[in-house]
Amino acid sequence: RAIIIRNGEIIPMSREFTPETERQRLQFLAFLRPELLGKEFTHLEFPRRIQPKELGKKMLYRDQNMNGWAYKKIEEDDLKFPLIYGEGKKARVMATIGVTRGLGDHDLRVFSSNIHIKPFLSCFPEVRVYDLTQYEHCPDDVLVLGTDGLWDVTNDKEVAGVVMEVLTSYEPNDPCRYTMVAQELVVRSRGVLKERGWRLANDKLGSGDDISVFVIPLGGPGNYT
């Protein structure tokens, strides 16, 4: 995820691609090419796994064309494993992978099967352009780029708070101030090792993922005007 912090304002510069956010794209591909599902998965989404005893009953579902939900009569095909399984950070494509865009790994298969997952992963990035010449940036205006190890436990507002807190403790011309912001974001997201594992300041679990953070100044060195 990338955000710009300009004059204290938070400007999102990216959005996450997950099995949930790209549900309709994944379902539409499975609808067009059902052979990719290997007769083991269904492209339809249900609020929960269907049990055999529920055959013939009605249950909420949605397909590639639906944002909301509707009822359908449960059929044999609906007992197959859902193409998208789980919610939030636990959502997976074919119960295997939690991302929907990526390069390489063409041989990635569903466990103990010959069903390829690669066709459902898009290699096309989302590009967003920010024109630096449209604004007059001060030394405290930055772009923060971080892996999900940061964002899993720290939201945009908290990141902006750390940025302002650290930057104000250094002179505007001090080039190491941005490195110190990145370091502080990593340290706070990792937490402190206690008896019950790594903990944040609020005693919640620290990030269990890799944490990489870039803090890129948008304004040149100089004093405030």
QUIRA-V112675 format. One record per residue. N is the residue number from 0. RES is the residue in three letters. D_LAST is the distance of its C-alpha to the last C-alpha in Angstrom with 2 decimals. Layout:
n->[N;N]
res->[RES;RES]
d_last->[D_LAST;D_LAST]
This chain:
n->[0;1;2;3;4;5;6;7;8;9;10;11;12;13;14;15;16;17;18;19;20;21;22;23;24;25;26;27;28;29;30;31;32;33;34;35;36;37;38;39;40;41;42;43;44;45;46;47;48;49;50;51;52;53;54;55;56;57;58;59;60;61;62;63;64;65;66;67;68;69;70;71;72;73;74;75;76;77;78;79;80;81;82;83;84;85;86;87;88;89;90;91;92;93;94;95;96;97;98;99;100;101;102;103;104;105;106;107;108;109;110;111;112;113;114;115;116;117;118;119;120;121;122;123;124;125;126;127;128;129;130;131;132;133;134;135;136;137;138;139;140;141;142;143;144;145;146;147;148;149;150;151;152;153;154;155;156;157;158;159;160;161;162;163;164;165;166;167;168;169;170;171;172;173;174;175;176;177;178;179;180;181;182;183;184;185;186;187;188;189;190;191;192;193;194;195;196;197;198;199;200;201;202;203;204;205;206;207;208;209;210;211;212;213;214;215;216;217;218;219;220;221;222;223;224]
res->[ARG;ALA;ILE;ILE;ILE;ARG;ASN;GLY;GLU;ILE;ILE;PRO;MET;SER;ARG;GLU;PHE;THR;PRO;GLU;THR;GLU;ARG;GLN;ARG;LEU;GLN;PHE;LEU;ALA;PHE;LEU;ARG;PRO;GLU;LEU;LEU;GLY;LYS;GLU;PHE;THR;HIS;LEU;GLU;PHE;PRO;ARG;ARG;ILE;GLN;PRO;LYS;GLU;LEU;GLY;LYS;LYS;MET;LEU;TYR;ARG;ASP;GLN;ASN;MET;ASN;GLY;TRP;ALA;TYR;LYS;LYS;ILE;GLU;GLU;ASP;ASP;LEU;LYS;PHE;PRO;LEU;ILE;TYR;GLY;GLU;GLY;LYS;LYS;ALA;ARG;VAL;MET;ALA;THR;ILE;GLY;VAL;THR;ARG;GLY;LEU;GLY;ASP;HIS;ASP;LEU;ARG;VAL;PHE;SER;SER;ASN;ILE;HIS;ILE;LYS;PRO;PHE;LEU;SER;CYS;PHE;PRO;GLU;VAL;ARG;VAL;TYR;ASP;LEU;THR;GLN;TYR;GLU;HIS;CYS;PRO;ASP;ASP;VAL;LEU;VAL;LEU;GLY;THR;ASP;GLY;LEU;TRP;ASP;VAL;THR;ASN;ASP;LYS;GLU;VAL;ALA;GLY;VAL;VAL;MET;GLU;VAL;LEU;THR;SER;TYR;GLU;PRO;ASN;ASP;PRO;CYS;ARG;TYR;THR;MET;VAL;ALA;GLN;GLU;LEU;VAL;VAL;ARG;SER;ARG;GLY;VAL;LEU;LYS;GLU;ARG;GLY;TRP;ARG;LEU;ALA;ASN;ASP;LYS;LEU;GLY;SER;GLY;ASP;ASP;ILE;SER;VAL;PHE;VAL;ILE;PRO;LEU;GLY;GLY;PRO;GLY;ASN;TYR;THR]
d_last->[30.93;27.39;24.46;20.84;18.39;15.36;13.10;16.20;18.59;21.59;22.80;26.29;26.94;30.60;33.66;36.54;39.85;42.67;46.33;45.42;42.59;44.73;48.00;49.03;48.45;50.55;53.23;53.45;54.06;56.70;58.27;58.55;59.79;61.68;63.24;59.95;60.65;63.83;65.83;64.16;61.08;60.49;57.51;57.79;55.69;57.26;55.82;57.91;60.57;63.78;66.99;70.38;71.83;69.37;70.91;71.77;69.41;66.31;62.80;59.25;57.88;55.42;55.48;53.18;53.05;52.36;49.26;51.43;54.72;58.36;61.76;64.12;67.49;67.23;69.11;70.06;67.12;64.68;65.84;64.06;60.92;57.75;55.56;52.51;53.28;51.23;48.07;44.40;43.86;47.65;48.15;49.97;51.36;55.10;54.59;53.15;49.52;46.41;44.32;45.01;43.15;43.77;45.30;48.55;51.08;53.53;56.39;54.87;57.63;58.36;60.04;63.77;63.77;63.35;60.80;57.72;54.29;52.40;53.19;51.09;47.98;45.77;44.14;41.81;38.13;35.77;32.94;29.67;27.13;23.37;21.71;18.47;17.89;17.89;14.53;10.99;10.96;8.77;10.90;12.52;14.01;17.54;21.07;23.74;27.22;30.13;33.92;35.86;36.38;32.87;33.06;36.60;35.50;31.75;30.41;27.12;25.76;26.83;25.25;21.86;22.36;23.14;20.14;17.71;20.00;20.19;16.64;15.46;18.19;16.87;14.14;11.70;13.56;16.91;18.78;21.41;19.26;20.22;23.84;23.92;22.85;25.71;28.07;27.40;28.02;31.26;32.42;31.86;33.60;36.49;36.96;39.19;42.85;45.15;48.83;48.28;46.08;42.34;40.58;37.07;35.63;37.32;40.58;40.71;41.73;39.13;38.79;42.02;40.66;38.89;35.15;32.82;29.04;26.41;22.67;20.91;17.14;16.00;12.60;12.80;12.02;8.96;6.42;3.78;0.00]
